Amino acid sequence: MCFNIKRKLTKEEMKELEKKRRAKEKVKQKKEEERREKEKEHRRKEEDRKAREKERQREGEERKAEEKREKEKQRKAEKTREKEEKLKKKRKQQKALKIEKEKNKRKRK
């Protein structure tokens, strides 16, 4: 049987209890520090992930803008080519008309 008898602790017992209390406190502090480190690491990983996501989004926007510029460039080139073709065709027609007029003039003479 265990009786709960109150008595004064000896110096050795007090030292032993203090030692145990310090050891428990040390373990507790170590666990708390590990928890903080894990939180810090988790936060850092989350920030990295967000930064990568932003970078991907920015690259996508840049790519879209580049594609848009390229399309605009191609459209302008196509328009220019069409204008040149029309001009060429018009010159050819005018030349043909001029030649036709010359023939008609010669026939009249």
C-alpha positions as a Markdown table, in Angstrom:
| # | Residue | x | y | z |
|---|---|---|---|---|
| 1 | Met | 0.0 | 0.0 | 0.0 |
| 2 | Cys | 1.1 | 3.5 | -0.8 |
| 3 | Phe | 0.5 | 6.1 | 1.8 |
| 4 | Asn | 0.6 | 9.8 | 0.9 |
| 5 | Ile | 2.8 | 11.0 | 3.6 |
| 6 | Lys | 3.9 | 14.6 | 3.5 |
| 7 | Arg | 7.5 | 15.0 | 4.4 |
| 8 | Lys | 10.3 | 17.4 | 3.5 |
| 9 | Leu | 12.5 | 16.4 | 0.6 |
| 10 | Thr | 16.2 | 16.1 | 1.0 |
| 11 | Lys | 18.6 | 18.2 | -1.0 |
| 12 | Glu | 19.5 | 15.3 | -3.3 |
| 13 | Glu | 15.8 | 14.7 | -4.0 |
| 14 | Met | 15.3 | 18.4 | -4.7 |
| 15 | Lys | 18.3 | 18.4 | -7.1 |
| 16 | Glu | 16.9 | 15.3 | -8.8 |
| 17 | Leu | 13.5 | 16.8 | -9.2 |
| 18 | Glu | 15.0 | 20.1 | -10.5 |
| 19 | Lys | 17.1 | 18.1 | -12.9 |
| 20 | Lys | 14.0 | 16.2 | -14.2 |
| 21 | Arg | 12.1 | 19.5 | -14.5 |
| 22 | Arg | 14.9 | 21.1 | -16.5 |
| 23 | Ala | 15.1 | 18.0 | -18.8 |
| 24 | Lys | 11.4 | 18.1 | -19.4 |
| 25 | Glu | 11.6 | 21.9 | -20.1 |
| 26 | Lys | 14.5 | 21.3 | -22.5 |
| 27 | Val | 12.5 | 18.6 | -24.4 |
| 28 | Lys | 9.5 | 20.9 | -24.5 |
| 29 | Gln | 11.6 | 23.8 | -25.9 |
| 30 | Lys | 13.2 | 21.5 | -28.5 |
| 31 | Lys | 9.8 | 20.3 | -29.7 |
| 32 | Glu | 8.5 | 23.9 | -29.8 |
| 33 | Glu | 11.6 | 24.9 | -31.9 |
| 34 | Glu | 11.1 | 22.0 | -34.3 |
| 35 | Arg | 7.4 | 23.0 | -34.7 |
| 36 | Arg | 8.5 | 26.6 | -35.5 |
| 37 | Glu | 11.1 | 25.3 | -38.0 |
| 38 | Lys | 8.4 | 23.1 | -39.7 |
| 39 | Glu | 6.1 | 26.1 | -39.8 |
| 40 | Lys | 8.8 | 28.3 | -41.3 |
| 41 | Glu | 9.7 | 25.7 | -43.9 |
| 42 | His | 6.0 | 25.2 | -44.8 |
| 43 | Arg | 5.6 | 29.0 | -45.2 |
| 44 | Arg | 8.7 | 29.2 | -47.3 |
| 45 | Lys | 7.5 | 26.3 | -49.6 |
| 46 | Glu | 4.1 | 28.0 | -49.9 |
| 47 | Glu | 5.7 | 31.3 | -50.9 |
| 48 | Asp | 8.0 | 29.5 | -53.4 |
| 49 | Arg | 4.9 | 27.8 | -54.9 |
| 50 | Lys | 3.1 | 31.1 | -55.2 |
| 51 | Ala | 6.1 | 32.8 | -56.7 |
| 52 | Arg | 6.4 | 30.0 | -59.3 |
| 53 | Glu | 2.7 | 30.3 | -60.0 |
| 54 | Lys | 3.1 | 34.0 | -60.6 |
| 55 | Glu | 6.1 | 33.5 | -62.8 |
| 56 | Arg | 4.2 | 30.9 | -64.9 |
| 57 | Gln | 1.3 | 33.3 | -65.2 |
| 58 | Arg | 3.6 | 36.2 | -66.2 |
| 59 | Glu | 5.3 | 34.0 | -68.8 |
| 60 | Gly | 1.9 | 32.9 | -70.2 |
| 61 | Glu | 0.8 | 36.6 | -70.5 |
| 62 | Glu | 4.1 | 37.4 | -72.2 |
| 63 | Arg | 3.7 | 34.5 | -74.6 |
| 64 | Lys | 0.1 | 35.6 | -75.4 |
| 65 | Ala | 1.3 | 39.2 | -76.0 |
| 66 | Glu | 4.1 | 37.9 | -78.2 |
| 67 | Glu | 1.7 | 35.8 | -80.2 |
| 68 | Lys | -0.6 | 38.8 | -80.5 |
| 69 | Arg | 2.3 | 41.0 | -81.8 |
| 70 | Glu | 3.3 | 38.2 | -84.2 |
| 71 | Lys | -0.3 | 37.9 | -85.6 |
| 72 | Glu | -0.5 | 41.7 | -86.0 |
| 73 | Lys | 2.8 | 41.6 | -87.8 |
| 74 | Gln | 1.6 | 38.8 | -90.1 |
| 75 | Arg | -1.7 | 40.6 | -90.7 |
| 76 | Lys | 0.2 | 43.8 | -91.7 |
| 77 | Ala | 2.5 | 41.9 | -94.0 |
| 78 | Glu | -0.5 | 40.2 | -95.6 |
| 79 | Lys | -2.2 | 43.6 | -96.2 |
| 80 | Thr | 1.0 | 45.0 | -97.6 |
| 81 | Arg | 1.3 | 42.1 | -100.0 |
| 82 | Glu | -2.3 | 42.4 | -101.1 |
| 83 | Lys | -1.8 | 46.1 | -101.8 |
| 84 | Glu | 1.3 | 45.4 | -103.8 |
| 85 | Glu | -0.5 | 42.8 | -105.8 |
| 86 | Lys | -3.4 | 45.2 | -106.5 |
| 87 | Leu | -1.0 | 47.9 | -107.5 |
| 88 | Lys | 0.9 | 45.4 | -109.8 |
| 89 | Lys | -2.4 | 44.3 | -111.3 |
| 90 | Lys | -3.5 | 47.9 | -111.8 |
| 91 | Arg | -0.2 | 48.8 | -113.5 |
| 92 | Lys | -0.5 | 45.7 | -115.7 |
| 93 | Gln | -4.0 | 46.8 | -116.7 |
| 94 | Gln | -2.9 | 50.3 | -117.4 |
| 95 | Lys | 0.0 | 49.0 | -119.5 |
| 96 | Ala | -2.4 | 46.8 | -121.4 |
| 97 | Leu | -4.7 | 49.7 | -121.9 |
| 98 | Lys | -1.9 | 51.9 | -123.1 |
| 99 | Ile | -0.8 | 49.2 | -125.6 |
| 100 | Glu | -4.4 | 48.8 | -126.7 |
| 101 | Lys | -4.7 | 52.6 | -127.3 |
| 102 | Glu | -1.4 | 52.6 | -129.3 |
| 103 | Lys | -2.8 | 49.8 | -131.5 |
| 104 | Asn | -6.0 | 51.7 | -132.0 |
| 105 | Lys | -4.0 | 54.8 | -132.9 |
| 106 | Arg | -1.9 | 52.9 | -135.5 |
| 107 | Lys | -5.0 | 51.3 | -137.0 |
| 108 | Arg | -6.6 | 54.7 | -137.5 |
| 109 | Lys | -3.6 | 56.1 | -139.3 |
